[in-house]
Amino acid sequence: MRRTLCRNAFMRAALGTGMFITMLLTVSPGYTQPFCTMKTLNGRYLFSFGDVTLVPPAFGITAPTPGAAAGFHILYGDGTGTDIVTFRLGGVTVLTNEEHVLSYTVNANCTGSITVAGGPSFGIFVAPNGESYALISTAPPGNGGSATAQRVSNK
């Protein structure tokens, strides 16, 4: 009888230890898989593309040309938004605080895209708290550059 009680106590202890180790391996403290939705991006984000070299055929140029842009992406949390941008091409300001409609996607893994109507497209990498995102040009061909956009307002 005593031997059976000892074996049962040992089995319970071993089972409890095994469950504890399994829990530690499954839930790593300090790290959780990020999860984003369209609502993760909501507000006014300030961005700036420093001097970049654009190559043909981007924006109708025929030779490598310096370009730069700065502005706001205003995102409404539903995949739509407004782009307000000033854009220089070859040292000439071709857009000044011009507004354009944009659309965006956000995947659960916090990647996505932004497309400005009639303009460029970008791949984005979103901070899970929605405070910022990194963006890199994906279209038109020859458009270059990357930037970080920082939320400066919730509106």
C-alpha positions, 0 to 999 in steps of 0.5 A: 500500500505504501509503495502504491502511495509513493508511486502515485505521488511520484506520478502526480509530481512528474505529470505536474512537472511535465505540464509546467515545462510544456506551458513554459515552452508554449508561452514564452514570456515577453514575446507574443506574435503580433496581430494587426488589423485595419484599425491598427492604423488610424490617425495622422502619420508624418513621413519624409522621403529624403533625397532619393534617385528615381530611375526611368520610367518613374513619373515620366523621367528619362534619366536618373533624377533626384526626388524627395517627398514629405507629408501626411498619410491620414488613415481612417482605420478602415482601409481608406485615407488621404495623402497630403504631400509635397514632392520635388523632382529634379530640384523642382517642386511639382506638388505642394500640399496636394491631397490624394485619396489612398487605400491601404491593407493591413495583414494579421502579421502587421505587413500590408500596402498603401496605394495612392490613387494615381500615384505610387504604392508602398509595402508597409511594416506596421508597429503592432501598437499602430504608432508607426510603420516603415514603408518602401516604394513598390511602384511605379517601376523606378520609384525608390526610397523608404521611410518611417511614418510616425503617428502625430495625431489620432485624427 
